[in-house]
Amino acid sequence: MELKEAQTIDLFAPRGNGGYLPSIADRIEVDDCWEWKGCRDPNGYGRLTTEGSSLAHRVVWEALVGPIPEGLGLDHLCQNPPCVNPDHLEPVTQAVNLQRALTGTIRRERATCSKGHLYDSSESYATQSRRWCRVCRREAQRLRRAT
C-alpha cells in the first residue's frame, strides 16, 4: 500500500469527537516499513495520545483500513515494532501473535534491516528478542538530538 494524498488526508479527518489528528502523517517516515518517528514505548511500538494513550499502528490501521475486528490484534509481519504500514500488519488472535513472536522465524531469517543495512557483527547487535541496526539507531539518535 502506497501512502497516497487521499490517505494522508484521511489521517487528518475528524475523529469520533470531531477532533483532528494533524501530526500523525508528519510522524511517519514512508519507506518499505512506515517508521513511526514519534514517541515510542520501551518495546519500540509507536505511541500517541488520542482520547487516551494509543498504539500508533492501530490508529493508522483504523484510519486507512477500518476497524480492527473484535477479539483480534495487529501482528507486525515485518517484525518491526515502529512500523505502521498497513501492508505489514495482519489482524490475528493473541495466540497467533504470541506464537509468531516466540518463534521469531521471520526476524531471524532477515539479512538486512528495514533500510537495507546488512546485519553483520560490526553494524548490528542482538538482544534476546531482536537484532538492531547500529546505522539506523545512530541516525535516529542524530535526528532526535537535532530537534
The 8 nearest C-alpha neighbors of each residue, nearest first, counted from 0:
[[1, 86, 2, 85, 84, 3, 87, 31],
 [2, 0, 3, 29, 84, 6, 86, 31],
 [1, 3, 6, 0, 7, 4, 29, 5],
 [4, 2, 6, 5, 1, 7, 8, 0],
 [3, 5, 7, 6, 8, 2, 9, 1],
 [6, 4, 8, 7, 3, 9, 2, 10],
 [7, 5, 9, 3, 8, 4, 2, 63],
 [6, 8, 4, 10, 9, 5, 3, 24],
 [7, 9, 5, 11, 6, 10, 4, 12],
 [10, 8, 6, 12, 11, 7, 5, 62],
 [9, 11, 8, 7, 12, 62, 6, 24],
 [10, 12, 8, 9, 21, 20, 19, 13],
 [13, 11, 9, 10, 19, 14, 8, 20],
 [14, 12, 17, 19, 18, 11, 15, 16],
 [13, 15, 17, 18, 16, 19, 12, 20],
 [16, 14, 17, 13, 18, 50, 19, 12],
 [15, 17, 18, 14, 13, 19, 50, 49],
 [16, 18, 13, 14, 15, 19, 12, 20],
 [19, 17, 13, 14, 16, 20, 15, 12],
 [20, 18, 13, 11, 21, 14, 12, 17],
 [19, 21, 11, 22, 23, 10, 18, 12],
 [22, 20, 11, 19, 23, 24, 10, 25],
 [21, 23, 25, 20, 24, 26, 11, 10],
 [22, 24, 26, 25, 21, 20, 10, 27],
 [25, 23, 26, 27, 22, 7, 10, 21],
 [24, 26, 22, 23, 27, 28, 21, 36],
 [27, 25, 36, 23, 37, 24, 35, 22],
 [28, 26, 35, 24, 34, 25, 36, 33],
 [27, 29, 34, 33, 30, 35, 26, 36],
 [30, 28, 33, 27, 34, 32, 31, 2],
 [29, 31, 32, 33, 28, 34, 114, 113],
 [32, 30, 33, 29, 113, 114, 84, 34],
 [33, 31, 30, 82, 34, 84, 113, 29],
 [32, 34, 29, 84, 82, 83, 28, 30],
 [33, 35, 82, 28, 81, 27, 32, 36],
 [34, 36, 27, 81, 37, 45, 26, 82],
 [37, 35, 26, 27, 34, 28, 38, 45],
 [38, 36, 26, 35, 39, 45, 46, 47],
 [37, 39, 46, 45, 47, 36, 40, 35],
 [40, 38, 45, 46, 44, 43, 37, 41],
 [39, 41, 43, 42, 44, 46, 45, 38],
 [42, 40, 43, 39, 44, 45, 38, 46],
 [43, 41, 40, 44, 80, 39, 81, 45],
 [42, 44, 39, 40, 80, 41, 81, 45],
 [45, 43, 81, 80, 39, 40, 42, 46],
 [44, 46, 39, 55, 81, 54, 35, 38],
 [47, 45, 54, 55, 39, 38, 53, 44],
 [48, 46, 53, 52, 55, 54, 49, 38],
 [47, 49, 52, 51, 53, 50, 46, 54],
 [50, 48, 51, 52, 47, 53, 20, 58],
 [49, 51, 48, 52, 53, 16, 15, 18],
 [52, 50, 49, 48, 53, 47, 54, 46],
 [51, 53, 48, 47, 49, 50, 46, 54],
 [54, 52, 47, 46, 48, 55, 51, 49],
 [53, 55, 46, 57, 56, 45, 47, 58],
 [54, 56, 45, 58, 46, 57, 47, 59],
 [57, 55, 83, 59, 58, 54, 60, 45],
 [56, 58, 60, 55, 59, 54, 61, 73],
 [59, 57, 55, 61, 60, 56, 62, 54],
 [58, 60, 62, 56, 61, 57, 63, 55],
 [61, 59, 57, 64, 63, 62, 58, 85],
 [60, 62, 65, 66, 58, 64, 59, 63],
 [61, 63, 59, 60, 10, 64, 65, 58],
 [64, 62, 60, 61, 59, 65, 6, 9],
 [65, 63, 60, 61, 62, 66, 85, 59],
 [66, 64, 61, 62, 63, 60, 67, 68],
 [65, 67, 61, 68, 64, 60, 62, 69],
 [66, 68, 69, 65, 61, 71, 90, 72],
 [69, 67, 71, 66, 70, 90, 72, 91],
 [70, 68, 71, 67, 72, 66, 92, 90],
 [69, 71, 68, 92, 72, 93, 67, 91],
 [72, 70, 92, 91, 69, 68, 90, 93],
 [71, 73, 90, 91, 92, 93, 74, 70],
 [72, 74, 90, 89, 88, 91, 75, 71],
 [73, 75, 89, 88, 96, 76, 90, 91],
 [74, 76, 88, 78, 77, 87, 79, 73],
 [75, 77, 87, 78, 88, 74, 89, 79],
 [76, 78, 75, 79, 87, 105, 106, 32],
 [77, 79, 75, 76, 106, 80, 105, 103],
 [78, 80, 77, 82, 81, 75, 32, 76],
 [81, 79, 44, 43, 82, 78, 75, 42],
 [82, 80, 44, 35, 45, 34, 43, 79],
 [81, 83, 34, 33, 32, 80, 79, 84],
 [82, 84, 56, 33, 85, 81, 34, 59],
 [85, 83, 33, 87, 86, 82, 32, 88],
 [86, 84, 88, 87, 60, 83, 0, 64],
 [87, 85, 84, 88, 0, 89, 76, 83],
 [88, 86, 76, 85, 84, 77, 75, 89],
 [89, 87, 75, 85, 74, 86, 76, 73],
 [88, 90, 74, 73, 91, 75, 87, 76],
 [89, 91, 73, 72, 71, 74, 88, 67],
 [92, 90, 71, 72, 73, 89, 95, 96],
 [91, 93, 71, 94, 95, 72, 96, 70],
 [92, 94, 96, 95, 97, 72, 91, 71],
 [93, 95, 97, 92, 96, 98, 91, 99],
 [96, 94, 98, 92, 97, 93, 91, 99],
 [97, 95, 93, 99, 94, 98, 74, 100],
 [96, 98, 100, 94, 99, 95, 93, 101],
 [99, 97, 95, 101, 96, 100, 94, 102],
 [100, 98, 96, 102, 97, 101, 103, 95],
 [101, 99, 97, 103, 98, 102, 96, 78],
 [102, 100, 98, 103, 99, 97, 104, 128],
 [101, 103, 104, 99, 100, 98, 105, 97],
 [104, 102, 100, 106, 101, 105, 99, 107],
 [105, 103, 102, 107, 106, 108, 99, 100],
 [104, 106, 108, 107, 103, 109, 78, 77],
 [105, 107, 103, 104, 108, 109, 78, 129],
 [108, 106, 104, 109, 105, 103, 129, 110],
 [107, 109, 105, 106, 104, 110, 103, 111],
 [110, 108, 106, 107, 111, 105, 112, 118],
 [109, 111, 118, 117, 108, 112, 107, 119],
 [112, 110, 117, 115, 116, 118, 109, 113],
 [111, 113, 115, 114, 116, 132, 117, 118],
 [112, 114, 115, 32, 111, 31, 116, 79],
 [115, 113, 112, 116, 111, 135, 31, 30],
 [114, 116, 111, 112, 113, 117, 110, 118],
 [117, 115, 111, 112, 114, 118, 132, 134],
 [118, 116, 111, 119, 110, 115, 112, 122],
 [117, 119, 111, 123, 110, 122, 116, 132],
 [118, 120, 122, 121, 123, 117, 124, 110],
 [119, 121, 123, 122, 124, 118, 117, 125],
 [120, 122, 119, 123, 124, 118, 133, 117],
 [123, 121, 133, 119, 120, 132, 118, 134],
 [124, 122, 132, 133, 131, 118, 120, 119],
 [123, 125, 131, 130, 132, 120, 126, 122],
 [126, 124, 130, 129, 131, 127, 123, 128],
 [125, 127, 129, 128, 130, 124, 131, 123],
 [128, 126, 129, 125, 130, 124, 103, 101],
 [127, 129, 126, 130, 125, 103, 101, 100],
 [130, 128, 126, 125, 127, 131, 106, 107],
 [129, 131, 125, 124, 126, 123, 132, 128],
 [132, 130, 124, 123, 125, 133, 129, 136],
 [131, 133, 123, 135, 134, 122, 136, 112],
 [132, 134, 136, 123, 122, 135, 137, 131],
 [135, 133, 137, 132, 136, 138, 122, 116],
 [136, 134, 138, 132, 137, 133, 139, 114],
 [135, 137, 133, 139, 138, 134, 140, 132],
 [138, 136, 140, 134, 135, 139, 133, 141],
 [139, 137, 141, 135, 140, 136, 142, 134],
 [138, 140, 136, 142, 141, 137, 135, 143],
 [141, 139, 143, 137, 138, 142, 144, 136],
 [142, 140, 138, 144, 139, 143, 137, 145],
 [141, 143, 145, 139, 140, 144, 138, 146],
 [144, 142, 140, 145, 141, 146, 139, 138],
 [143, 145, 141, 142, 146, 140, 139, 138],
 [146, 144, 142, 143, 141, 140, 139, 138],
 [145, 144, 143, 142, 141, 140, 139, 37]]
